């Protein structure tokens, strides 16, 4: 199965990439199981082919995880920049919100 690149602008990217990751990991697991079974046969040609397949799938899974991590990092940075901009534009509102959250957390912790 050929792997498709992740499009960070696609709204379904998170759902699709999660399914792709599960599928990649399932395929990698199957290939490793095949490798283990082939090793029991000790057929050098069979082991070599399965090892190549396992290595290829492992590299594909690593690449997909790396891509997903980059997308998540970019999304987090966008959220951080948005929050930073809001705090700079509305400092007193931000202080009020932070104080309110602090009071609520303090009340909840005080109930223990």
Secondary structure, 3 states (H helix, E strand, C coil): CCCCCCCCCCCCHHHHHHHHHHHHHHHHHHHHHHHHHHHHHCCHHHHHHHHHHHHHHHHHHHHHHHHHHHHHHHHHHHHHHHHHHHHHHCHHHHHHHHHHHHHHHHHHHHCC
